[in-house]
Amino acid sequence: MSGYDFTDYKSYLDETLKERGRKSAFCKAINCHPSFLSQVLKGAPNLSMEQGILASEFLGHSAAESKYFMVLLQHARSGSKKLDDFYADQIQKMRKQRQKISSIVRRDRDLGDSEKLTYYSSWTYAFAHVLLSLPSHDQIGLIAEKLRLTRKEVESLLHFLIEAGLVVEKNGQLHVTSNRIHLGNDSPAVLQHHRNF
């Protein structure tokens, strides 16, 4: 479940905090009493903007998800029709942008045979793929350092991973997708895969 599935932050919180003990931990994280959270989820008051930032942090949002959550909160706190319309428009645009990004990423797709042969031709592809799941301000530099490759060699690896749908670029950062990598025992790449490791 993603925050982008909601246009109301209260509905999102209500769904996200259903797990036993989660509401209590959430209240502690945003410095509020459980009775206040109950009131928020039932309708009347709203979280403050300061609580919103703490809530986003507690929920482990990415920078983009945090921005969306805060816009939902600002929308709920709007005091005029014009401001309400402004934030409703922002929400619609952000959701459309998210859908556009999601449609680019080819999800739940197994690699083709030629892509598997390339991916398993060298251990560097798999290691670069794994290293992209680590937070870093300089992803290319991190991979180059760990794999002892030049930046140009790393860029070539990353180009393949993007083309294969294993990695996607969002807001200047590379993220690993949910596309599967499965190598059957009958694949011609199995022997090379074992040699790599």
N, C-alpha and C positions, 0 to 999 in steps of 0.2 A: 504494500500500500504506500502511495506517495502523497505528499501534501498537494501535489498538482491535481489530484483526483477530486479536490474539494474547492469550493468557492467561498467557504465560510470556515474561519479558523476554529470555531467552537465545535463544529461537527467533526473536524479533523482531530481535535484534541480528545473528544469523546471516544472516537474509535481507537486512537493511538494509546490511550491510557486505560484501556479495559482490563489489561492483565493485572492480576492480583498484586497489590503492593506498589504498583506503578504510580498511582495518584499521590500516594504519600511521599514517594521519592521526588515526584515532580514538584509538589508543594514546597518541599524542603529546598529544592534547587532554585525556585523562583521567589523564595521568602514570602510565602503566603499561608494562611490558615486553610485547612481542608474545607471548612464551611464556605470560605470565600470562593474557592474553586468550584464547589457545588453550585453556588449562585451564578457564577460565570457560565458554566455549562448549561444551566437551565434558562439563561436568557438575559437578565437585567444588566449587571455590571460587565465591564470589559477589563482585560489585563491592561496594565500600564505599558507604555512602550519599553520601559526598562525591564519589566517582567517578560515582555515579548522576546527580547534579546536573550535573556536567561533561558526561556523556554526553548528557543531555537537551538541554543547550545546543548541543553539537556537532551533534545531529540536527535542530536547528531547531524544536523542539516549541513549540506554543502553550502558554499557561498550563495549559489543561485537559489537553493531551496530556502535559505534564511531570508533572502531578499523577498521571495514570494510570500513567505509566512508573514513577514512584517507588513507587506502591502495588504494582505488579508486583514491583519489587525488594524491598520490605519483605516481600511474600508469600514470595518465594524464600528470604529470610533468616530466616523464622520458625523459632523453636526449640521450639515446642510445638504440640500439636494444636489447642488452643483459639485460639492466635494465628493459626495456619494457617487455621482456619475463619473467623476474623474477617476476615482479608484476602481470602479467597476470596469472602466475601459482599460485601465492598466492591467487588471487581472485577466481580462479577455486576451489582451495582447501577449502577456507572459505565458498563458496556457497554449496559445497558438504557436508561439516560438518553441515551447517545449515539445509539442506534437510534431513540429517540423524536424527537430533534432532527433526525436525518437524514430521517425520514419526513415531517417538516413541510416541509423544503426540497424544492421540486419540481424535481428535477434534470433536465438535458437536455431542457428544454421550451422550444420556440420561443415568442416572444411572439405573442399573438393580434393580429388586425388593429387592434382598437380600442386595445390597449395600445401597439402600434407608433405609431399616430397621436399618442397622448399623449407617448410617449417622444421622438419626433422633432419634436414641435411646438416645442420650444425647446432650444437648446444646453445649457441648465442641467442637464437630466436626465443627459445623457451625461457632463458634467464632474463632477457630483456623484457619479455612479456610479464614475468613475475615481478621484476623490479618496478614496473609501472604502477603496481598496486601500492607502493610505498609513497608516502607524502614527500615531495621535494619541489623546491622552487626552480631547480635546474635539472629536469628529468634527463636530458641528453647528457649533461655533465656527470650525473650520478651513474648512468649506465656505462658511459665511457670509462669512468674510473674503476667500477667494479669488474667490468669485462676486459679492461685493458685494450680498448679499441679507440680509434680516432672518432671525433665527432661526426665526420663524414660517413664512416662505417656504421655508426649508430643511426644516423639519419636514414640510411638505406634500409636497415633492419626495421625501423619504425614505419617507413613508407610501406613495406610489405605487410606489416601487422595491421595498418589502417586499411589497405586495399583488401585484405582478407576478412575484414570486418571484426577483427579481434580487439581492436582499439579504436576509439573515437576521440576527436578533439573537441573540447568544450571550453570556451572562455580561456583559450590559450594553454590549457592543460590537457594532457592525454589521459584517458580513462579506459580501463579494461571493460569490455562488453560481456554480455552473458552468452555469447556464442560458444558452442561446445567444441572441444578438441578431443575426438575419440579416434584411436588407432586400433583397428581390428587386427587379430593375429595373422590374418592372411594378407595384410598390407605389405607392399614391397618396402615400405619405410621402417618396418619394425626392427630389422637388423641394425640399421643405421641409428635408430633411436636408442637401442641398447648400447651400441658402441659409444654414443655421445655421453652416456652416464657411467 
